[in-house]
Structure formats: structure tokens, C-alpha cells
Amino acid sequence: MAKRRKSSASVPFSMESLREEVDIEINNENKGSRILADLGSLNLNRLDHVSADVVLCSIIVKFGLSLVGSIAGVAPSLRVLPLVVQHQVLKILCPTVDEGDRACLLQCVLKLPKFPLADNNTAFHVFTPPCDRCSRCHSQLASYNNPVLVAYHHLNGASKGVKVSLKCNRCGIYYGYSKYGNPGSGWNLYDEPRIAVEATDVCFVQRLLLRWHVSLA
Ligand SMILES: [Zn+2]
């Protein structure tokens, strides 16, 4: 309910003023319903010339804030992956969402410059190399195996995640989440700090959680 427009001190209560206020409320609700219906009816495959704000509102109306926020939260990781791998990852993370809707969601979310509510509390996590190009020859990295479902333990509990490694086909260098190299030339850590530690092949732990755990031991 909207706030009363004028204080009762300045306008004495009357049935007429109450009726006027109710009419305004109903009118505002009708406007809101029409806006929601318009946003829900947008064709998400034809939004090239629509502002990012409208795209964001439209996909939230269609798919819900939780799903959109979760996918938007992993958008920076998805961006380093080849397109075909992006779709594979999303299929693992939200298998119940229709394939067409997944493709549409991915396309829309990757267009958004920054999702205002995306943070580390999202339901999904995607562990990829921090780069999409080889540090030696600057070639585009390619996929070399299928994305793997992993468990992720963090300060807010546990979530499911997906791990993806890439490879430079020119240099034969593998790029994992936490290191890059190959068995012949050795392995290197990235300059960029990684928020999680790869505890096993299928389990990641938030670095901050690990620090707390060690300090409490
Ligand atoms: Zn290379």
C-alpha cells in the first residue's frame, strides 16, 4: 500500500478523501499489472535494441529473481568459456529448465553489463581458468573434456558447482581453475587470486572458510 498522500492534520478525514485514495491505489496497481504483463510478453530473442534494464526486468519476470541472479552470478566465469561449453555448464546447473529457455537466459544475462545482486551467495558456482587466451601465444583456449559437477563448501553452506578446464591446442598447455601448465614443463599458479581451493577433483572449498577452519583448529 502506498503512503497516504497528505497528513491527517492538514486534510480532515472524509469518505470522499478515502474514496479518492482508494481509486489512486487501484489505478497504480492496474498500471503495475500492465507493466508486468508487457515485460512478460517481450520476445527475449529480439532484444538487440532494448536497454539492459528492460532486459533484466523482463527475464526476472519470466524466470524469477533467484534463477536469474544465480546465473548472473556466474556470468564472469561463463564468459571465458567457448559458447558450446557455456551451454553444457548451464545444462548441468539447471537441468529442469527448458533448453530453449536456458539458451535465452544465457544470451540475455551475458548481455548485461553487471547484475546488481550478483555475489558469492548465489546457488551456482562455476570454476574456470581466469583467462580465455593462452598466456604464452595468446591463442583462444579450447575445451578438451566435459564440464564436471563438483561440490562447493563456503561460509554460507554448500552449493553445487561445475569445473571446467581449457587447453591451448597450439602450445599443449592446460588451464585449470587453480593452475596452468602440463606434466612435461611443470605447473604454475595464476597471478590472479582464486577464491576457492581445489580440495579434490570434485570438491572445492572457499579459501576464507579454509582460513577460518585452520585458525580454529
Ligand atoms: Zn598457447
Residues whose N, C-alpha, C, O or C-beta is under 5 A from the ligand:
A	BS01	ZN	C134 R136 C137 H138 S139 C168 R170 C171
